[in-house]
């Protein structure tokens, strides 16, 4: 596995964005509003003045070379960074009307779920993996819990593959299935926002295609923010794309514009593989 991006030729860019719909109107609902966000590990500043709007029930891709700050920004959105000593964020991030830095952490994590780069099933059965979140948050039990598990597995396009083996270990699944199980587990608590940190980087092309198709289905029920090094993937799935470089947000626009008519030379150079 490598962090080197997959550059696109002009023809590949055209093909990748051909199916993109027109950009959402400027007054489309904003789910997350970030303003002047800085981030520090101790005395080292790794994000500088990030301001962007994440639109509701749209897919926003974060792209940029390794170490540019895109995953750090993603982890700010549900305060995952708080597990790291001496890490701190400054600025404002508003979820609907709530400042995320003032929300109780369980409340925030209930509303903003996350799927990591590598599949991370719990050492439990397939059923118990998905049931874990609703149980912890007191959302359901008994027949209602079983119904939520089924709905979540269907939502992750996994139900038909596992419905007869729900009591088997989650580790019996393939890598692609485990990643869809991780998505089902995140969906089980019905999040408003789902963050995905390179969810396809460890998967084969067939599994990657299934995850990408799944994102379009999930988009109808919640807001998605995805970090990816795969330029074609960003062009295929994202409604909006933001380009990070050296801890700064260089460019943010609808995906078609970013990939076919970028405003910044740095963006064009990265997309076409001149650096990265």
N, C-alpha and C positions, 0 to 999 in steps of 0.2 A: 504494500500500500504506500502511496506517495501523496504529498501535499501539493505536488506540482499541478497547476490548473490544466485543463484541456482546452487549448486555444481553438478558436473557430475561424474558418475561412469565411470570406464574404458570402459564398453560396450557402454554407452551413448556417450562418446567421439568418439568411433569408428564409431558409426552410424551417428553422427552429421557431421563428416568430410568426410564420405564415398563419398559424392557427390561433394566434393571440387575438382576443377581442379588443375593441377600442378601449382606451383608458377609462377608468371610472370618472364620473364628473367631479369637479373640484369640491363640490359640497357633499360628496359621499361621506358617510358616517366614519368618524375617526375612533378607533378602539383604544389605541395607545398613542399618547403624545409625549415625545421626549424633547426636552429643551436644555441645551447647554450642559450636557452630561459629560462629566470628567470621571476618570477612574484611576485608582492608584493601587499598586502593590507596595506597601510601605511608602518610601519616598519616590518610587518610580512611577511616573505617570504613563499610562498605556492607552488612554482614550482622552481626546481633547475636544470639548465643545460639540458633542454630537447632538444634532437636532433633526428629528424626522417624525413623520406621522405614519402610523400603521393603520391602514383602513380596514374596517370591519368586514369579516367574511371574504377577505381577499388573501392571496398568497403573496407574501413579501420575501424576496430572496436577499440574503446578505452575501456578497462576493468580495474577493480580495485575496492577496497572497498570504501565506502563513505568517502569523505573528502580527497581522494588521489590526486586530482588535474586534473582529466580527463575532467570534465565539464569546469573547468577554462581554460584548454588548448584549448578546442573546441571554447570557446568564444573569445580567442585571435585571432583565424583565421579570424574573421570578425570584430574584435575590439568591440564586444558587451560589454566588460568590461568597456568601457569608460563612461558608464552611472553610474558607481560606483565611489564615491568620494575617492580620494587618492589611487586609483588602478593604477598600472603601470606595463608595460611589458618591459623587456630588452632582448637584443639578436637580432637575425635576423630571419625573416620569409619572404620567397620569394614566390610569386605567379607567376608562369612562370618566368619572368625576373624582376618582380616588387616587391620592398620592400613594404609590406603591410602597414608599419608604415608611409610611405611617400605618399601613395595614398590618394586622396580626399575620404572622408568617403562615399559619395553617390556612387562613382565609385566602391569602394570595396564591398559595400552592394549589388550593382547591379550584381557583379560577384560571390559573395559568399553569398548564401541564407541560411536561418536557419529555422528549424522546432523544436518547443519546446516540452517539456515533456507532457504538457497538451494541448489538442486542444484549440486554441485561435482564433476562428472566430470573425470577426468584427461584430458589431450590424447592419448589412446590409443584403441585399439579397444574395443568393448564387452567382448570377451573379456578383454583385458588389464586393464581396469578391475577386473573381479571377481577375476582371478587375482593381482592385485598383492599383496594381504594374505597369502594362503597362501604365495606365493613368498618374501616378506620374512621371514615367520616360519618358513620351512622346513617347512611342513606337508605339502606335496605337490608332485609334478611329473609330467610325462607324462600318462598316461591317468587317473591319480588326480586330477590337477589339473583336467583337462577335466570329470571327473565332479563335482568340487566346484563348478566354475563353473556347471554345469547345475543342480545342487541349489540353489545360492544364487539363481540367476535364477528357478527355480521357486518358491523360498521367498518371493521378492519379487513373485510373480505377473507376471513379465515374460518368461518363457521362450518362451511361445507367440508373442509379438510380435517376438522378436529372434532366434529360433533359426536362421533362414536368413540372418542378417546380422551374425553375431558379429564379423566382421573390419571392419565399418564403424566409422567414428568415433563415439564416444559423443555427440559434439555433433550428430549427425544425428537424435537422438531428440528428442521433444517434451519440454517442461518437466516434465510429470508422469512421463514415462518416465525422464527423467534422475534424478528424485528416487527412483523405485523402483530405478534402477541404483545410486544411492548407498546405498540400503538393502541391496541385494544385496551390494555391496562390503563393507559392514559385517558382514553375516551370514556372509560367506565364511570368516571366521576363527572362527566359532562362538562368539561372545561369550556370557558369562553374563548381562550387562546391556547394554541398548541405550538410549542417551540420544538424545532427539530434540528439537531446539531449533526450535520452530514449523515443523515439516516441511511444513505445508500452506499457509503464509501467502502464498506466491507462486504458488499453483496455482488453477486454475479449479474450480468445484464438482464436476465429474465426476471429475477427478483426485483431488480431496480425498476423495471418497467411496471411491475405490479404495484410497487410502492407509489410510483408517480401517478398511476391511474387512481390509486386510493386517495391521493391528496385532493384530487378534483371532487371526489365524493365528500370528503371531510370538510372541504371549503364551504359547503352549503350549510354546515351547522356550527362552525367556529372559525375564528381568525387564525391563520397560519403564518409563522415566521420560520424560514428555513435557511441554515447556513450550508453552502455548497461550494466545492472547488470545481464542479463540473459546469462549465459555461453552457453547454447544450442543455443540461438539466434546468438551469436557471431560466434559459430562454423558453424552454418548453412549458414549464409549470407555473412560473411566477407572473402575477399581474403587475407587481412593482419590483424593482431591483435597486439595491443600494450598493455602491462600491466603496469599500474601505481601503485606506492606504496609510500605513505608518500612524495608526491611531486616530486618523481623521476620516470624516465622511466626505469623500471627494464629490460624489454625485448620487442623486436619488431622483428617480423618475419612473414613469410607467416603463415596463420591460421593453416594449417595442422601440421606444425612443432611445433607451440606454444602449440597446444592441445595434440599432441601425443608424442612429444620429446622436452619438454621445456628445455632450457639451464640453467635456474635458479631454485633452489629449491623453492624459494618464489612463482614463477609462478605456479609450480605444486601444492603447498600447497593451493593456492587460488582457482585454478580451481577445485580441488577435495574437497573443502569445509573445509579444516583444519583451516582456519581462514577467516574472512571477515565480 
